[in-house]
Amino acid sequence: MVKRMSKVFKDIAREQYTNIVNAAAPIRVIRQPKEGWIKAVRMALGMSGAQLSRRLGNTRTIASYLERSELDGKITLRKMQDTAEALGCRFIYAIVPEASIAEIIEKQAALKAQEIVSRTSTHMMLEAQQLDQKQLQNEVVRLKAQMINELNRDFWND
């Protein structure tokens, strides 16, 4: 009974996290400007690099340094936050899946199920107990559904 309640709580927590992550789906289409966000926003505001540097309370060249660092992927989240505030903006950090969480899980389950069925089918063929294509496909569908339902610890192991 305790084990079952633990699974229920885990499922509820996973659903809540899924809702949080899926809520970010609309920003999936947003792409970083080729010159980076800092420079794009600064230019849209008509602000010079020296003006941004002053707003950051730093040397005259810090804006240029931050813009290069962003493009190189070397800027810290803290610096992005500070720069966004100096630009009168809000910095948002997110990891946004390319598909829905359900689709990503389904794809992984399909790959694992196909791998298991293929491996098992090879052994069965060696023992002259091979299943036909329809039976194999039905087994893939069954295993995939079972994996999605259970999400065992090794689900993401390759």
C-alpha positions in Angstrom: 0.0 0.0 0.0 2.8 2.4 0.9 4.6 1.6 -2.4 1.4 2.3 -4.3 0.9 5.7 -2.6 4.5 6.6 -3.4 3.8 5.9 -7.1 0.7 8.0 -6.9 2.7 10.9 -5.4 5.4 10.5 -8.0 2.9 10.5 -10.8 1.2 13.7 -9.5 4.6 15.4 -9.2 5.6 14.3 -12.7 2.3 15.6 -14.0 2.9 19.0 -12.3 6.4 19.3 -13.8 5.0 18.3 -17.2 2.5 21.1 -17.0 5.2 23.6 -16.1 7.5 22.5 -19.0 4.7 22.2 -21.6 3.5 25.8 -20.6 6.8 27.0 -22.2 5.8 25.6 -25.6 4.9 28.9 -27.1 8.5 30.2 -26.7 9.7 27.2 -28.7 9.5 29.3 -31.9 11.6 32.1 -30.6 15.2 32.0 -31.9 18.1 34.1 -30.7 18.9 36.9 -33.0 22.2 36.4 -34.9 23.8 39.4 -33.1 22.4 38.1 -29.7 19.7 39.4 -27.4 21.7 42.1 -25.7 22.7 43.9 -28.9 19.3 43.4 -30.5 17.5 44.9 -27.5 20.0 47.7 -27.1 19.8 48.6 -30.8 16.0 48.5 -30.7 16.0 50.9 -27.8 18.5 53.2 -29.6 20.9 52.8 -26.7 24.7 53.1 -27.3 27.1 50.6 -25.9 28.6 53.3 -23.7 25.1 54.1 -22.3 24.4 50.5 -21.5 27.8 50.3 -19.8 27.0 53.3 -17.6 23.7 51.8 -16.7 25.5 48.6 -15.6 27.8 50.9 -13.5 30.9 49.6 -15.3 33.6 50.6 -17.7 32.8 52.0 -21.1 33.5 48.7 -22.9 31.5 46.3 -20.7 28.6 46.3 -23.1 30.7 45.1 -26.0 32.3 42.4 -23.8 28.9 41.2 -22.7 27.6 41.1 -26.3 30.6 39.0 -27.4 30.3 36.8 -24.3 26.6 36.1 -25.1 27.5 35.0 -28.6 30.3 32.8 -27.4 28.1 31.2 -24.8 30.4 32.3 -22.0 28.1 34.8 -20.3 26.8 33.9 -16.9 23.1 33.9 -16.1 23.7 36.6 -13.4 25.3 38.9 -16.1 22.3 38.3 -18.4 19.9 39.1 -15.6 21.8 42.3 -14.7 22.0 43.4 -18.4 18.3 42.7 -19.0 17.5 44.9 -16.0 19.8 47.6 -17.2 17.9 47.5 -20.5 14.6 47.7 -18.7 13.8 44.1 -19.6 13.3 40.8 -17.8 15.6 37.9 -18.4 13.9 34.5 -18.8 15.9 31.3 -18.7 14.2 28.1 -19.9 14.9 24.7 -21.4 12.1 24.2 -23.9 11.6 20.7 -25.3 11.3 20.5 -29.1 8.1 18.5 -28.7 5.6 17.9 -25.8 6.8 15.9 -22.9 4.4 13.1 -23.8 5.8 12.9 -27.3 9.4 12.7 -26.0 8.4 9.9 -23.6 6.5 8.1 -26.3 9.4 8.3 -28.7 11.8 6.9 -26.1 9.3 4.1 -25.2 8.9 3.2 -28.9 12.7 3.0 -29.3 13.2 0.8 -26.2 10.2 -1.4 -27.1 11.4 -1.9 -30.7 14.9 -2.8 -29.4 13.6 -5.4 -26.9 11.2 -7.0 -29.4 14.0 -7.1 -32.1 16.4 -8.7 -29.6 13.8 -11.2 -28.4 12.7 -12.0 -32.0 16.2 -12.9 -32.9 16.5 -15.3 -30.0 13.1 -16.8 -30.9 14.1 -17.2 -34.5 17.1 -19.2 -33.4 14.8 -21.5 -31.4 12.3 -21.7 -34.4 9.6 -19.9 -32.4 9.6 -16.7 -34.5 6.5 -14.4 -34.4 5.0 -13.0 -37.5 5.1 -9.3 -38.3 1.7 -8.5 -36.9 2.5 -10.3 -33.6 5.8 -8.4 -33.4 4.1 -5.0 -34.0 1.5 -5.8 -31.4 4.2 -6.7 -28.9 6.0 -3.4 -29.6 2.7 -1.5 -29.0 2.1 -3.5 -25.7 5.6 -2.9 -24.4 5.5 0.8 -25.3 2.3 1.3 -23.4 3.6 -0.6 -20.4 6.9 1.4 -20.4 5.0 4.7 -20.6 2.7 3.6 -17.7 5.6 2.4 -15.5 8.5 4.8 -16.4 11.0 2.5 -14.6 14.4 3.8 -13.4 16.1 2.5 -16.5 13.7 4.1 -19.0 16.3 6.7 -20.1 19.3 4.3 -20.0 20.7 3.7 -23.5 
